[in-house]
Amino acid sequence: MNYNTVYVGMDVHKESFSLCAYTIEAEKASHYQRTEADYKKVLNYLEFLRTIYGDDANFICGYEAGCLGYTLYHQLTANNVKCIILAPTTMLEQRRKKRIKTDKRDAEIIAKCLAQHNYSPVHIPTAKDEETKEFLRMRDDHKLALKKVKQQILAFCLRHNYRYDGNSHWTAAHLKWLKALTPEALYKEILDEYLLTYHTLSDKLERLDKRIEELSTQDEYKEAVKKLCCFIGVKTHTALSVLVEVGDFNRFASAQHFASYLGLVPGEDSSGNDQNRLGITKAGNRHVRLLLTEASQCYARGQVGFKSKELKARQSGNTPAVIAYADKANERLRRRYYKMVLNKCKKHNVAKTAIARELACFMWGMMTDNIA
């Protein structure tokens, strides 16, 4: 018995894969198998299926985006097996809270979504984009480590009643004050170790930021980074991160689709005449959503229409059309923020999230040349 297409659902984990086959003709999953976490086992499973469905069967494998990243995809593709990574938030198969959840059932759900096309595929980045993305995320991990060390130092000082009288922490004056402290006995050694870790991470971040500047000047990113840096709050790190995380902006039909991909659009739970607006969906790429939300905070200060020397320097070298588009976006977003907060009495976080959504839309327009 020969079938045209067989959909193979794979529920993948660190130690094991759960596999099943699904066909449109049978409308149910079959031939369940649990294997070791090795792509060669998947190839053996496909050879087993060929003995059942025939040599001319066409196999389409799929698994949810997760801890394995793109490794399994590349391994199967290199062996001429079509593979799709499914975005979990776009799978339309119903998953109720009260249900029986097993690896076997999850594999069946994945196979069914593949067969019925009830999903959106994950964008597969180029090898260069994937390398750059990993480097940027590694830098962000070090940034979080530095933030934690700062908190630990301040907590240590508070526990032992060392109070700084200056205006702000982590300035040159504050660091000088920390070094001048003379705790008793072992406390001095503890503080010195904390400060050593702080300086080590600070120096490493400075070195990594210089490396990111070098990466941004490569031919693949140079022009796009210069364009994105025309927006207020967007510098090299943010611009390059958005580029490598998103990949091809043209895969989004409109700016609204791009904002939806980032999870920056409001949700809704309406029925009949009852309309219930929710917060943002928070679906899609969390990292880019966080970066744009942080960038939107820069619109909460400054005069509408004002351009700092730093912004003018970042905009230099771009075409007049690009600069005019960015200026229009910067003026609109800053004016909109003040209007939401001062006139409509919206909460600051609500306004910043709305600005992040519009900033994402302007970025999509910049990257797809819709700047008219």
N, C-alpha and C positions, 0 to 999 in steps of 0.2 A: 504494500500500500504506500503510494508516494504522495507527499504533500509538498506544496510549493514553498511555504515558509513555516519554519518552526521557531517560536520565540522562547528563548531560554532565560528564565529569571534566576538571578544570582543574589542571594542574601549573603554578603561578604562580611567577614569578621577577621580579626587579627590571627586567629588560630584555625578557622574553618570556613568553608564555603558550603552553602545549602543551595542545591540546584534543582530545577524542575523544567519540564518542557510544556509548552502550551500551543495549541493550534486553533485557528478560527473554526475549522470544521468540527472539531470535538467540543469546543467551547468549555474546556476544563483542562486543568493541569494534570500531568502524569509523570511517571518515571522519576520520582523524587530520589535524590542522592545527596549524601553528606560526605564531603571530601576534606582533605587537608588544604590549607591556604596556599595553593600553588597553581599557577596558571596552567601547568602541564596536566594537572588533574582535570581542568576544564576541557582541554583539548582531547583528553581520553574520553571524557563524557560525550563530547560531540561525535567522536568516532563510534561510540556505542549507539548513539541516536541514529547514525547513518545506517546501521544494520536494521533499524526498525522503519525509518521513513524513506530510505532509499538514498542512493549516491547523489541524486540530483536535488536533494533537499537543500533549501537555503536557510541558514541559521542566523538569527539576530539575537545577540546576547545583551543583557543590560543589568546594571546594578545602581543602587542609590549612591549619591555622592557622600563620602564619609572619610574615614581614617586612612583608607588606602590611596586617596588622591587619584592621580592619573596613571599610576604604575600598571595596574591590571589592564587598563584600556590600551596602553602602549604595547604591552606584552601580547595581547590577543590580536591587536591590529597588525603587529609585525608578523603574525602567523596567518594573515589573510582571513581573520575572523571579524565580522562586523560587530562592533561593540558600541553601546550607547550608555552614557552616564546620565541618570535621571535626577532632576532637581526634586528633592523630597517635597518641597512646599507646593509644587505644581501638579503632583499626582492626584488625579480626581477620584481614585478608588476610596470609598468611604472607610475611615478608620475610627470607629466609635471608641469612646473611653472604656466602656464596659464590653470587652471582647476577649477572646482567647488569642494571645499573641505568642507565636512560635516562629522559629526560623523558617520552618516549612511553609507556614501561611504567608510570611513576608515574601518569600521567593515566589509564591503563587501570585501575590498581588503585583509584584514587579512584572512578572511575565504577562499578566492580564493587561496591565497598563501599556506595555509594549505593543501587544496585539491590537488594542483598541485605540492607540495613540492618545491616551489620556495623561499626557505628561509634556514637559518642556525639557529638552536636552540641555545638559551643562555645556557651556562653551569650553572647548579644549584650547588652551593657550599654546602659543609657539614655544619651542624650547628656550628661546631667548627670554620671552616674557616670564616663563616659569622660573628661570634662574633669578631674574631680577626681582620677581615677587618674593621669592624665598629670602633674598638678601634684605629687602625692605622690611619684611616681617621679623627677621632676626634683629634688625636695628630697633624695631619697636619693642621687642622683648627686652633688650638692654635698657631701653627708656623706662619701661615698667620697673625693672630691677632698680634703676637709679631712684625712681620715685619712692619705692618701698624703703630704700636705705635712708632717704631724707626723712621719711616718716619715723623710722626707727631712731634716728639721731635726735629728732625733736622730742620724741617720747622719752628717750633716755634723760634728756636735759630736764624735762618736766618732772619726771619721777624723783630727781635729785635736786629740784628747786633751783636750777640754773635758768634764770629768766633774762631774755634779751630785751633791751630797752629800745632798740632801733625800730625803724618803720616797717621793714620787710626782711624776710629770711632769704638766705642763699645769695646775698650780695657779697661784695668783697669785704665790707665791714663786718657782716655776720660771720663769714668764714674766719676772719682775723680774731673775732671774739671767741669762736669755738676753739681755735688753736691755743688761745691764751688761758683757757680753763685748766685748772689744776685739781682734778678730783683726787680723792685719797685712795691709796693702796691699789687694788686691782681695777678700780673704776677708771683710772687714767689709761690703762692698757686697753680696756674695752672701748673707750672713746677714740683712742688712736686707731684701733682696728676699724671702727665704723668710718672714720674720716679717710683712712687708706682706701677702703672699698669705694667710698664716694668719689675720691679723686681718680681712682682707676677707671671707674665707669664713665666719669665725665670726660676723661681723655679718650677713652674708646669711642664714645659717642661723637666726639669732635672728629676723630679719624674716620668713622663710618659716614658721617655727614659729608665729608670731603669726597669720599668714594662715591656717594650718591650723586654729588654734583658732576663727577666724571662720567658716571653711567648716563646721566641725562643729556650729555653732549654727544652721545652716539647717534649715528644716522637714523636709527629706527625711532628715536624719541625726541631728537633735538627740536624739530619744528613744532610738534604737538605740545611739548612742555612749555615752550615759549608762549604759545597761544593761551594755554590754561593759566599761566602765571600772570596774565593780564587781569584776572579777577582778584578782588580784595580777599585776603585770607588764604590765598592759594600760592604756595611757594613750591620749590623744586620737589621736596619730599612728597607733598600731597599730590601734585600734578603727576609725577611719575608713578605713584601708587595707584592712582585712578586709571592711568593708561594700561598698566600691566594687569590690573585686576579685571577691568572691563573687557579689554581686547578690542574687538571691532565694534565701534559705536553704530555702524550702519546696520547691524543685525536687529536694531530696535526701530520699529516703524515710525515712532513718534517720540517726542520728549516725554509724554505721559507714560509710554511703555517703559522708558528708561527709569523714570522715577518709581514706577511700580516694581521694576526689577530690584531696585535698591530698598524697597520696603518703606518708602517715604510717603506713600499715599494713604489717606485715611481709610479705615475699614468701615463696614456697615452691616448692621443686623436688623433688617427691616422685614416686615411682614404685613400685608394688607395696607391699611391706612397708617399703621405705626411705623415711624421712621426713627431709627436709633443709630446715630453716628458714633463710631468708635475711634480710638487712637490709631496711629499709623500701624500698618500691618507687620512691620519689622521682618518681612520676608526677604529672601535674596541675600545679597552680599553685605554682611554685617560690617566688614572692615571699611568699605567705601562709605557706607552710611555714617559710620563714626567720624571719618575724616571730614566729610561734608558738614556734619553737625558742628564739629570743632571750628571749621572755617567760617561757618555762618555767624559765630560769636563776634567776629571782627566787624560785622555790620551793625553791632549794637553800640558802637561808639564812633565818634567822628561826625563831621558836618557833611550834609548831603551835597554831593558834587565836588567835595574836596579830594585832591589827589596828592598823596605824600610824595616826597622825593624818591623813596624806595619803590613805590608803585610805578612812578614814571620811569625809573631805571629798568624795572622788569618789563615794562611795555615797549621800551625802545627796541627797534629792530623788527617789529611786526608791521604789517601793512596798515594803512589808515583805516581800512574797513574793519579789520580785526579789533583795533584799538577803540574805534567808535562803538562797535558792538559791545565790547567789554565795559566801556564807560556807561553806556545805556543800561546795562545789567547792574552795574555797581550802584548807579544812582537810584534805579527802581527798587533794588533790594533794601538799600539803606532807608529810603523814604517809606517803603512798605513796613519795615520793622518798627520805625517810630510811630507810624500810624496805628499799627496793631496794638502797641504797648500803651501809647499816650492817649489815643482817641478811643480805641475800642476796649481798653483796659484788659488786654489779653496777658496771660502770664508770660514771663520772659522765655521759658523753655518752649512753650507752645509757639511763640513767635519765631524763635530760632529754628525750630523744626520746619515751620512753613518756609522760612528763608532757605533752609537747606534743600527743600524740595524744588524751589524755583531755581536755585543755583545749579542743581543737577540738570534741570531743563535747559538752562543757558549753556551749560557745558556740552550737552548733547548737540545743541545748535552750532556751537563753535567747532566741534569735531566732525560734524557732517556738512559743514559749509552752508548751513541754513542761517545766515547772518543778515539777511536782507531786512 
